[in-house]
Amino acid sequence: MRLVGVIIGELLISKMGIYYLIMYDSQVFNINLVITSVFVLAIISSILYYIINYFEKNKTVENIHSFFTIVLFLETY
């Protein structure tokens, strides 16, 4: 339930990013970009789900450390 609250909160108050793109384009009736944004969001969430699922199945310290290294690397760009 908390995850749903976080997603809805991001959707309503974001000033940039994909949530902002969804809200702005829905207000100006650009349905093609809204559908594309939701599709991209679904792809990103599916990829993250499979990455986290992989690391949960292989619970080693090295895998968890490498995952957070990748996440920190992606945040810098």
N, C-alpha and C positions, 0 to 999 in steps of 0.2 A: 504494500500500500504506500509505503514511503517513496518508493521509486516512481510511482505514478504521480504523486504529489510534486516531486522534484521536476519531472518532465513537464507537467502542466505549468508549474511556476516558471520554468525556463521559457516556455512557450509564450507566456503572458508578459514577462518583464524584460526579455532580452533586447539588447540594443545592437547586436551584430550576430552573425553566424546563421546557421541554417534555420533555427527557430524564428529569427527575425525575418528571414526571407519568406518563410511560410506565412507568417502573420501579415507582412506587408503586401505580399502578392494576393492573399485572399481578400484584403481590403480594397485593392484596386482591380479585383476580378480577373487576375491573370492566372486562370485555372491550369494552364499547361505547366507553368513554372511551379505551382503548388504541388501538382501531382509528381513532377520530377523531383522536387525537394523531398517529398515524403518517400519516394522510391529510393533516393540516395540515403536517406536516414535509415530506412529498413535494411539496406545493404550494409551500411556501417555497423548497425547494431547486430546483424547476423554474424559479421566477421568478428566483432568483439566477443560475442557469445561463444563462438567456436574456439577462439584463442583462450578464453578463460576456462572453458570446458577442458581443453587439452592440458592446461597446466594443473587443473584440479585432479585429473586422472593420473598425472605423473608428478606427484607431490615431492619434488626435490628442491632443495634450497637453490641450486644452480638455475633451475628453470624459472623459479619465482624471481630470482635476482635478475635474470636476463629479460624477463617480461617487463619489470619496472624500468630497466635500462632503456628498453625500446620505447616505453611510454614517455619517459623523460626526454628522449631524443626527439620524438614526434612533437612534443609540446614546444620545443624550441623553434620549430619551423612552422 
